[in-house]
Amino acid sequence: MENKTECRKCHRDISDCEARVVCRGDCAGMFHSKCVGLEKEILDAIAESENVVWMCEPCVDWFRAFREVVIKMLHVQQSNGQAQSK
């Protein structure tokens, strides 16, 4: 019996014999590699490395926005610390 999971991009089933990639962002969704434009060489690099991860566009967008918020918070904290030390 074949396992089937739905691709988060095209919403069609991903069969066991199809190339796929899993988002390592918050969604942890599975995608057909062709739906997200990943070629075999890239899939192989992702699979072979512990230090290389792939994230879908929505997760990358969320990560970038989160990073910007953290950077702004750090700047505010640093500004407050400098103002208090004067």
Beta strands, then each sheet from edge to edge (+ up, - down):
strand 1: 5-6
strand 2: 13-14
strand 3: 20-22
strand 4: 30-32
sheet 1: 1+ 2-
sheet 2: 3+ 4-
end
